[in-house]
Amino acid sequence: MAVAMTGSAQDKTLLKRVATTPLPGFTGDFDHFTIDLNGKRLFLTAEDHQTVEVFDLDGKRIHSITGFAAPHAMLFLPDSNRLLVTDGDEKNGAVELIDAASYKILDKIKLPNDVDGAFFNPVDKNYYVESGPNDATGKTHNLNIIDPKNFKLIGAITLPGKHSEAMAIDRAGQKMYVNLSTAVAVGVVDLKTRKLIAQWPIPGAEVPNSMVLDEPNRRLFIATRKPAKFFVYDIDSGKVTTSLDCAEMNDDMWFDRGHKHIFISGTEALSILEQKGPDQYSRIMDVPTGYRAKTSLYVPQLNRLYVAVSGKGRSDAVMAVQVYDVLP
């Protein structure tokens, strides 16, 4: 079922739920998905449950990987059938290397506390992993640079504030955009020099989370939580060109480039926006999902979207993984 937001969406449902997998016995938040397309597996970090859950592509749960403190982001390496998991809380920080055949933890790189988000650069083949503040003042924190092939820490980029969230990298692999939570800005990083070269303020909003780069249109999308807003930046000027309301407590955002649809997952609903031009967008519908259903993954190869429904803070919440077909 979908709730239409504009007239163009009144007679059209863009998502069809095809499966729901309840997860009894789980508590707390989920954080991120990743996928093994060739192996037909879906991975989900259960942050507070301290596991990585493994599903088939229809949402059936097939395994639970244990041994984590607070797993967050993941990178699947198809060539070696291995999985990298960022793992961190207030006392721990690490990236773990998992054998995705045996589901055993093979190795660990110790990092500063509060390891969280990460992003893979397909050009330089490095994995950029965010961690918490460098000292008690909280003036700076790091993006730790991991070489996945050799599983080594090879450097770090210093960023302002205690924390950063989602990242995006241009096709040349030379420029990174990152949501700076403390500075309440979009940071621009030169990956060759490993230096922050610009900060773009986020007007009238806080808690920036998800990010998508639309490089052909020279636009960057971000979403914030306070208030729940979708912003479009011109990456040449660093200026906001438009903004819209979107799902509350959002965490993940995806761009269906073929159909020009943007999916933003949050609590109770997933907002679907339509791009009509580089600076023309409309919120066409909200699809009901569930409480704290902020974790999602869009897989264009399958025309499928996965949503994890959390239960943090509510004893009556029904935790589950929902599977949706994306309709043309």
URMOTA-V682680 format. One record per residue. N is the residue number from 1. RES is the residue in one small letter. SS is DSSP state (@ for helix, = for strand, . for the rest). OMEGA is omega in whole degrees, 0 to 359 (* if undefined). Layout:
BEGIN
n=N res=RES ss=SS omega=OMEGA
n=N res=RES ss=SS omega=OMEGA
END
This chain:
BEGIN
n=1 res=m ss=. omega=179
n=2 res=a ss== omega=178
n=3 res=v ss== omega=183
n=4 res=a ss== omega=178
n=5 res=m ss=. omega=178
n=6 res=t ss=. omega=183
n=7 res=g ss=@ omega=184
n=8 res=s ss=@ omega=184
n=9 res=a ss=@ omega=189
n=10 res=q ss=. omega=185
n=11 res=d ss=. omega=186
n=12 res=k ss=. omega=174
n=13 res=t ss=. omega=185
n=14 res=l ss=. omega=178
n=15 res=l ss== omega=175
n=16 res=k ss== omega=179
n=17 res=r ss== omega=183
n=18 res=v ss== omega=179
n=19 res=a ss== omega=172
n=20 res=t ss== omega=178
n=21 res=t ss== omega=177
n=22 res=p ss== omega=180
n=23 res=l ss=. omega=180
n=24 res=p ss=. omega=179
n=25 res=g ss=. omega=178
n=26 res=f ss=. omega=174
n=27 res=t ss=. omega=174
n=28 res=g ss=. omega=188
n=29 res=d ss=. omega=160
n=30 res=f ss=. omega=182
n=31 res=d ss=. omega=184
n=32 res=h ss=. omega=171
n=33 res=f ss== omega=158
n=34 res=t ss== omega=189
n=35 res=i ss== omega=170
n=36 res=d ss== omega=186
n=37 res=l ss=. omega=182
n=38 res=n ss=. omega=179
n=39 res=g ss=. omega=177
n=40 res=k ss=. omega=179
n=41 res=r ss== omega=176
n=42 res=l ss== omega=179
n=43 res=f ss== omega=181
n=44 res=l ss== omega=176
n=45 res=t ss== omega=175
n=46 res=a ss== omega=191
n=47 res=e ss=. omega=184
n=48 res=d ss=. omega=176
n=49 res=h ss=. omega=175
n=50 res=q ss=. omega=179
n=51 res=t ss== omega=165
n=52 res=v ss== omega=182
n=53 res=e ss== omega=182
n=54 res=v ss== omega=181
n=55 res=f ss== omega=166
n=56 res=d ss== omega=187
n=57 res=l ss=. omega=173
n=58 res=d ss=. omega=175
n=59 res=g ss=. omega=178
n=60 res=k ss=. omega=181
n=61 res=r ss== omega=185
n=62 res=i ss== omega=180
n=63 res=h ss== omega=175
n=64 res=s ss== omega=179
n=65 res=i ss== omega=183
n=66 res=t ss=. omega=175
n=67 res=g ss=. omega=182
n=68 res=f ss=. omega=174
n=69 res=a ss=. omega=178
n=70 res=a ss=. omega=184
n=71 res=p ss== omega=184
n=72 res=h ss== omega=184
n=73 res=a ss== omega=182
n=74 res=m ss== omega=173
n=75 res=l ss== omega=176
n=76 res=f ss== omega=181
n=77 res=l ss== omega=186
n=78 res=p ss=. omega=183
n=79 res=d ss=. omega=181
n=80 res=s ss=. omega=183
n=81 res=n ss=. omega=178
n=82 res=r ss== omega=185
n=83 res=l ss== omega=173
n=84 res=l ss== omega=181
n=85 res=v ss== omega=172
n=86 res=t ss== omega=191
n=87 res=d ss== omega=182
n=88 res=g ss== omega=171
n=89 res=d ss=. omega=184
n=90 res=e ss=. omega=182
n=91 res=k ss=. omega=187
n=92 res=n ss=. omega=174
n=93 res=g ss== omega=182
n=94 res=a ss== omega=164
n=95 res=v ss== omega=181
n=96 res=e ss== omega=177
n=97 res=l ss== omega=185
n=98 res=i ss== omega=168
n=99 res=d ss== omega=185
n=100 res=a ss=. omega=173
n=101 res=a ss=. omega=181
n=102 res=s ss=. omega=184
n=103 res=y ss=. omega=178
n=104 res=k ss== omega=174
n=105 res=i ss== omega=184
n=106 res=l ss== omega=187
n=107 res=d ss== omega=183
n=108 res=k ss== omega=170
n=109 res=i ss== omega=180
n=110 res=k ss== omega=180
n=111 res=l ss=. omega=175
n=112 res=p ss=. omega=180
n=113 res=n ss=. omega=175
n=114 res=d ss=. omega=171
n=115 res=v ss=. omega=185
n=116 res=d ss=. omega=187
n=117 res=g ss=. omega=181
n=118 res=a ss== omega=179
n=119 res=f ss== omega=180
n=120 res=f ss== omega=177
n=121 res=n ss=. omega=184
n=122 res=p ss=. omega=180
n=123 res=v ss=. omega=179
n=124 res=d ss=. omega=177
n=125 res=k ss=. omega=178
n=126 res=n ss== omega=179
n=127 res=y ss== omega=184
n=128 res=y ss== omega=189
n=129 res=v ss== omega=180
n=130 res=e ss== omega=173
n=131 res=s ss== omega=187
n=132 res=g ss== omega=187
n=133 res=p ss== omega=181
n=134 res=n ss=. omega=178
n=135 res=d ss=. omega=186
n=136 res=a ss=. omega=181
n=137 res=t ss=. omega=179
n=138 res=g ss=. omega=182
n=139 res=k ss=. omega=180
n=140 res=t ss== omega=173
n=141 res=h ss== omega=188
n=142 res=n ss== omega=156
n=143 res=l ss== omega=182
n=144 res=n ss== omega=185
n=145 res=i ss== omega=182
n=146 res=i ss== omega=170
n=147 res=d ss== omega=185
n=148 res=p ss=. omega=184
n=149 res=k ss=. omega=180
n=150 res=n ss=. omega=181
n=151 res=f ss=. omega=180
n=152 res=k ss== omega=171
n=153 res=l ss== omega=186
n=154 res=i ss== omega=179
n=155 res=g ss== omega=180
n=156 res=a ss== omega=174
n=157 res=i ss== omega=180
n=158 res=t ss== omega=180
n=159 res=l ss== omega=180
n=160 res=p ss== omega=175
n=161 res=g ss=. omega=185
n=162 res=k ss=. omega=194
n=163 res=h ss=. omega=169
n=164 res=s ss== omega=185
n=165 res=e ss== omega=189
n=166 res=a ss== omega=180
n=167 res=m ss== omega=172
n=168 res=a ss== omega=183
n=169 res=i ss== omega=181
n=170 res=d ss=. omega=186
n=171 res=r ss=. omega=178
n=172 res=a ss=. omega=180
n=173 res=g ss=. omega=186
n=174 res=q ss=. omega=184
n=175 res=k ss== omega=178
n=176 res=m ss== omega=172
n=177 res=y ss== omega=184
n=178 res=v ss== omega=176
n=179 res=n ss== omega=179
n=180 res=l ss== omega=188
n=181 res=s ss=. omega=184
n=182 res=t ss=. omega=180
n=183 res=a ss=. omega=184
n=184 res=v ss=. omega=183
n=185 res=a ss== omega=169
n=186 res=v ss== omega=177
n=187 res=g ss== omega=177
n=188 res=v ss== omega=185
n=189 res=v ss== omega=171
n=190 res=d ss== omega=185
n=191 res=l ss=. omega=177
n=192 res=k ss=. omega=179
n=193 res=t ss=. omega=183
n=194 res=r ss=. omega=182
n=195 res=k ss== omega=172
n=196 res=l ss== omega=185
n=197 res=i ss== omega=179
n=198 res=a ss== omega=171
n=199 res=q ss== omega=179
n=200 res=w ss== omega=181
n=201 res=p ss== omega=176
n=202 res=i ss=. omega=189
n=203 res=p ss=. omega=171
n=204 res=g ss=. omega=181
n=205 res=a ss=. omega=178
n=206 res=e ss== omega=180
n=207 res=v ss== omega=175
n=208 res=p ss== omega=183
n=209 res=n ss== omega=189
n=210 res=s ss== omega=183
n=211 res=m ss== omega=175
n=212 res=v ss== omega=177
n=213 res=l ss== omega=173
n=214 res=d ss== omega=188
n=215 res=e ss=@ omega=179
n=216 res=p ss=@ omega=179
n=217 res=n ss=@ omega=180
n=218 res=r ss=. omega=182
n=219 res=r ss== omega=176
n=220 res=l ss== omega=178
n=221 res=f ss== omega=169
n=222 res=i ss== omega=174
n=223 res=a ss== omega=180
n=224 res=t ss== omega=180
n=225 res=r ss== omega=185
n=226 res=k ss== omega=350
n=227 res=p ss=. omega=179
n=228 res=a ss=. omega=186
n=229 res=k ss== omega=173
n=230 res=f ss== omega=181
n=231 res=f ss== omega=174
n=232 res=v ss== omega=177
n=233 res=y ss== omega=166
n=234 res=d ss== omega=186
n=235 res=i ss=. omega=175
n=236 res=d ss=. omega=180
n=237 res=s ss=. omega=185
n=238 res=g ss=. omega=183
n=239 res=k ss== omega=174
n=240 res=v ss== omega=180
n=241 res=t ss== omega=178
n=242 res=t ss== omega=176
n=243 res=s ss== omega=180
n=244 res=l ss== omega=170
n=245 res=d ss== omega=179
n=246 res=c ss=. omega=184
n=247 res=a ss=. omega=179
n=248 res=e ss=. omega=177
n=249 res=m ss=. omega=182
n=250 res=n ss=. omega=180
n=251 res=d ss=. omega=181
n=252 res=d ss== omega=178
n=253 res=m ss== omega=183
n=254 res=w ss== omega=182
n=255 res=f ss== omega=171
n=256 res=d ss== omega=189
n=257 res=r ss=. omega=181
n=258 res=g ss=. omega=183
n=259 res=h ss=. omega=178
n=260 res=k ss=. omega=177
n=261 res=h ss== omega=179
n=262 res=i ss== omega=180
n=263 res=f ss== omega=178
n=264 res=i ss== omega=183
n=265 res=s ss== omega=179
n=266 res=g ss=. omega=180
n=267 res=t ss=. omega=177
n=268 res=e ss=. omega=186
n=269 res=a ss== omega=172
n=270 res=l ss== omega=180
n=271 res=s ss== omega=174
n=272 res=i ss== omega=178
n=273 res=l ss== omega=178
n=274 res=e ss== omega=176
n=275 res=q ss== omega=178
n=276 res=k ss== omega=178
n=277 res=g ss== omega=182
n=278 res=p ss=. omega=181
n=279 res=d ss=. omega=179
n=280 res=q ss== omega=184
n=281 res=y ss== omega=173
n=282 res=s ss== omega=175
n=283 res=r ss== omega=191
n=284 res=i ss== omega=176
n=285 res=m ss== omega=169
n=286 res=d ss== omega=178
n=287 res=v ss== omega=180
n=288 res=p ss== omega=181
n=289 res=t ss=. omega=180
n=290 res=g ss=. omega=183
n=291 res=y ss=. omega=180
n=292 res=r ss=. omega=178
n=293 res=a ss=. omega=188
n=294 res=k ss=. omega=182
n=295 res=t ss== omega=182
n=296 res=s ss== omega=175
n=297 res=l ss== omega=173
n=298 res=y ss== omega=181
n=299 res=v ss== omega=185
n=300 res=p ss=. omega=179
n=301 res=q ss=. omega=181
n=302 res=l ss=. omega=189
n=303 res=n ss=. omega=186
n=304 res=r ss== omega=178
n=305 res=l ss== omega=180
n=306 res=y ss== omega=180
n=307 res=v ss== omega=176
n=308 res=a ss== omega=180
n=309 res=v ss== omega=184
n=310 res=s ss=. omega=178
n=311 res=g ss=. omega=185
n=312 res=k ss=. omega=176
n=313 res=g ss=. omega=180
n=314 res=r ss=. omega=182
n=315 res=s ss=. omega=183
n=316 res=d ss=. omega=182
n=317 res=a ss=. omega=178
n=318 res=v ss=. omega=182
n=319 res=m ss=. omega=186
n=320 res=a ss== omega=168
n=321 res=v ss== omega=179
n=322 res=q ss== omega=181
n=323 res=v ss== omega=180
n=324 res=y ss== omega=166
n=325 res=d ss== omega=177
n=326 res=v ss== omega=186
n=327 res=l ss=. omega=181
n=328 res=p ss=. omega=*
END
